[in-house]
Amino acid sequence: MSSWFCSLTESQRQCLLSASRPVNLVAREYLFHRGDTFNGLFVLLTGSLWISGLDSAGKEIGLTVIKPGEWFGEIALFDGQQRTHDVLASEPCRLLQIPSNKLNSLIAADSEWWPRFGRLLTAKVRLLFQNIEDRSQTSAAVRVARKLYEFVLRAPESNTRIDIEMGQEQFGQLVSLSRQKTNQQLKYLESQQVIALEYGKISIISISKLKRFAQIS
């Protein structure tokens, strides 16, 4: 469950959930595309979603991964414009959608929903700035470790092993590194028994060691 959702009161959480409807995706199915009309706010319940854009050559490039418990889609709620990126199911997914007309009704009944949704948006802006800073000031090794640690923060606290269903090329896109450089860094972390690598999967097996490599106190 996201920290944003937990920050709401019980009645506010119930308002959101009562306005929601279920959405199911199969693997490789798009939830929406860049340029689509805004159709509401979403929370991922199970599975994982891949958010991607296009580079200067028109090739798809991964930007981030959405994991269970995360709410997303709020940018177009604020500016009323089209979707900014493609969102694709990496595996079968279950979601809840708060349709745009339901969101409008919530806001009309209680204008305090604007700052509540604003906190959801600004939390992501802060993370974006941190990622930009990491890419410009930290080594490739630290960048890789910090990106892996983001998955730790999203996982239930009871998890001692965290499986990331993602290939090394996809992961490299998230940290703006070549596949070869990404492989070198991941192999080193594996040799230090921080992670375990399988085809299409990266497993974090020592969170304490990962924090040290990510230089997180």
C-alpha positions as CSV (number, residue, x, y, z in Angstrom):
1,M,0.0,0.0,0.0
2,S,1.4,3.4,-1.0
3,S,2.4,6.0,1.6
4,W,0.1,8.5,-0.2
5,F,-2.9,6.2,0.1
6,C,-2.0,5.5,3.8
7,S,-1.9,9.3,4.5
8,L,-5.6,9.6,3.6
9,T,-8.3,9.1,6.3
10,E,-10.3,6.0,6.3
11,S,-13.3,7.8,4.9
12,Q,-11.2,9.3,2.1
13,R,-9.8,5.9,1.2
14,Q,-13.4,4.6,1.1
15,C,-14.5,7.4,-1.2
16,L,-11.7,6.5,-3.7
17,L,-12.4,2.8,-3.6
18,S,-16.2,3.2,-3.9
19,A,-15.6,5.3,-7.0
20,S,-13.3,2.7,-8.6
21,R,-13.9,-0.1,-11.1
22,P,-11.6,-3.1,-11.8
23,V,-9.4,-3.4,-14.8
24,N,-7.5,-6.5,-15.9
25,L,-4.7,-6.7,-18.4
26,V,-2.9,-9.6,-20.0
27,A,0.9,-9.6,-20.5
28,R,2.0,-7.1,-23.3
29,E,-1.4,-5.3,-23.2
30,Y,-1.4,-1.5,-23.2
31,L,-3.3,0.3,-20.5
32,F,-3.0,3.6,-22.4
33,H,-0.8,5.3,-25.0
34,R,1.0,8.6,-25.2
35,G,-1.6,11.1,-26.6
36,D,-4.6,9.3,-25.3
37,T,-7.4,11.3,-23.6
38,F,-7.3,11.4,-19.8
39,N,-9.5,8.6,-18.5
40,G,-8.8,8.6,-14.8
41,L,-6.5,7.6,-12.0
42,F,-5.2,4.1,-11.5
43,V,-3.7,1.9,-8.8
44,L,-1.9,-1.3,-9.5
45,L,-3.0,-4.3,-7.4
46,T,-1.0,-7.1,-8.9
47,G,1.6,-7.5,-11.6
48,S,3.9,-4.8,-13.0
49,L,3.6,-2.0,-15.6
50,W,6.3,-0.6,-17.8
51,I,6.2,3.2,-18.6
52,S,8.0,4.0,-21.7
53,G,8.7,6.9,-24.1
54,L,10.6,7.4,-27.4
55,D,14.2,8.5,-27.9
56,S,15.3,10.8,-30.7
57,A,15.4,8.0,-33.2
58,G,11.9,6.9,-32.4
59,K,12.9,3.8,-30.4
60,E,11.0,2.8,-27.3
61,I,12.9,3.5,-24.1
62,G,11.8,2.5,-20.6
63,L,11.4,5.2,-18.0
64,T,10.2,3.5,-14.9
65,V,8.3,0.5,-13.6
66,I,5.0,0.6,-11.6
67,K,4.7,-2.0,-8.9
68,P,1.7,-3.1,-6.8
69,G,0.3,-0.4,-4.5
70,E,1.3,2.5,-6.7
71,W,-1.2,5.2,-7.8
72,F,-0.5,6.9,-11.2
73,G,-2.1,8.8,-14.0
74,E,-2.5,12.1,-12.1
75,I,-0.5,14.4,-14.4
76,A,-3.4,14.8,-16.9
77,L,-5.8,15.3,-14.0
78,F,-4.0,18.6,-13.3
79,D,-3.4,20.0,-16.8
80,G,-6.3,18.4,-18.7
81,Q,-4.0,17.3,-21.5
82,Q,-3.3,14.0,-23.2
83,R,-1.4,11.1,-21.7
84,T,2.4,11.7,-21.6
85,H,3.7,8.1,-22.0
86,D,2.8,4.6,-22.9
87,V,1.9,2.2,-20.1
88,L,2.3,-1.6,-20.9
89,A,1.6,-4.6,-18.8
90,S,4.9,-6.6,-18.3
91,E,2.8,-9.5,-16.9
92,P,-0.9,-10.1,-16.1
93,C,-2.1,-7.2,-14.0
94,R,-5.1,-6.3,-11.9
95,L,-5.8,-2.6,-11.3
96,L,-8.5,-0.3,-10.0
97,Q,-9.5,2.8,-12.1
98,I,-11.1,5.9,-10.8
99,P,-12.8,7.2,-14.0
100,S,-12.4,10.9,-14.8
101,N,-16.1,11.6,-14.3
102,K,-15.9,10.1,-10.8
103,L,-12.8,12.1,-10.0
104,N,-14.6,15.3,-11.1
105,S,-17.5,14.4,-8.7
106,L,-15.1,13.8,-5.8
107,I,-13.4,17.2,-6.4
108,A,-16.7,19.0,-6.8
109,A,-17.9,17.6,-3.5
110,D,-14.7,18.4,-1.6
111,S,-12.1,20.8,-3.1
112,E,-9.5,19.5,-0.6
113,W,-9.0,16.6,-3.1
114,W,-6.8,19.0,-5.1
115,P,-4.0,19.2,-2.5
116,R,-4.4,15.5,-1.8
117,F,-3.8,14.6,-5.4
118,G,-1.1,17.3,-5.5
119,R,0.9,15.4,-2.9
120,L,0.7,12.3,-5.1
121,L,2.2,14.3,-8.0
122,T,4.9,16.2,-6.0
123,A,6.2,12.9,-4.5
124,K,7.0,11.8,-8.0
125,V,8.6,15.1,-8.9
126,R,10.9,14.8,-5.9
127,L,11.9,11.3,-7.0
128,L,12.4,12.6,-10.6
129,F,14.8,15.3,-9.3
130,Q,16.7,12.7,-7.3
131,N,17.1,10.5,-10.3
132,I,18.4,13.4,-12.4
133,E,20.9,14.2,-9.7
134,D,22.0,10.6,-9.4
135,R,22.6,10.3,-13.1
136,S,24.7,13.5,-13.2
137,Q,26.7,13.1,-10.0
138,T,27.0,9.4,-9.0
139,S,29.0,6.5,-10.5
140,A,27.3,3.8,-12.6
141,A,27.7,1.4,-9.6
142,V,25.8,3.7,-7.2
143,R,23.1,4.5,-9.8
144,V,22.4,0.8,-10.4
145,A,22.3,0.1,-6.6
146,R,20.0,3.0,-5.9
147,K,17.6,2.0,-8.7
148,L,17.5,-1.5,-7.3
149,Y,16.8,0.0,-3.8
150,E,13.8,1.8,-5.2
151,F,12.2,-1.7,-5.6
152,V,13.0,-2.4,-2.0
153,L,11.1,0.7,-0.9
154,R,8.0,-0.5,-2.9
155,A,8.0,-4.0,-1.5
156,P,6.2,-5.2,1.6
157,E,8.4,-4.7,4.7
158,S,8.3,-8.4,5.4
159,N,10.0,-9.4,2.2
160,T,13.6,-10.6,2.6
161,R,14.0,-11.5,-1.1
162,I,12.6,-9.2,-3.8
163,D,12.1,-10.5,-7.3
164,I,12.2,-7.9,-10.2
165,E,10.7,-9.4,-13.4
166,M,12.9,-7.5,-15.8
167,G,15.7,-8.2,-18.3
168,Q,19.0,-6.5,-18.0
169,E,18.4,-4.4,-21.2
170,Q,15.2,-3.0,-19.7
171,F,16.9,-2.3,-16.4
172,G,19.7,-0.6,-18.2
173,Q,17.2,1.8,-19.8
174,L,16.0,2.8,-16.3
175,V,19.5,3.9,-15.3
176,S,20.6,5.2,-18.8
177,L,23.4,2.6,-19.2
178,S,24.3,0.3,-22.1
179,R,23.4,-3.3,-21.8
180,Q,27.1,-4.2,-21.4
181,K,27.7,-1.7,-18.6
182,T,24.6,-2.7,-16.9
183,N,25.6,-6.4,-17.1
184,Q,29.0,-5.6,-15.6
185,Q,27.5,-3.8,-12.6
186,L,24.8,-6.4,-12.0
187,K,27.4,-9.2,-12.2
188,Y,29.6,-7.5,-9.7
189,L,26.6,-7.1,-7.3
190,E,25.9,-10.8,-7.8
191,S,29.5,-11.7,-7.0
192,Q,29.1,-9.8,-3.7
193,Q,25.9,-11.8,-2.9
194,V,23.7,-8.7,-3.1
195,I,21.5,-10.0,-5.9
196,A,20.9,-13.2,-7.9
197,L,20.5,-13.1,-11.7
198,E,18.2,-15.3,-13.8
199,Y,17.0,-14.9,-17.3
200,G,14.5,-12.0,-17.3
201,K,14.7,-11.6,-13.5
202,I,16.8,-9.8,-10.9
203,S,16.4,-10.9,-7.3
204,I,17.6,-8.8,-4.4
205,I,18.8,-11.2,-1.7
206,S,20.6,-8.8,0.7
207,I,18.9,-5.5,1.4
208,S,21.6,-4.5,4.0
209,K,24.4,-5.0,1.5
210,L,22.4,-3.2,-1.2
211,K,22.0,-0.2,1.0
212,R,25.8,-0.1,1.5
213,F,26.5,-0.2,-2.3
214,A,23.8,2.4,-2.8
215,Q,25.4,4.6,-0.2
216,I,22.2,4.9,1.7
217,S,22.6,5.5,5.5
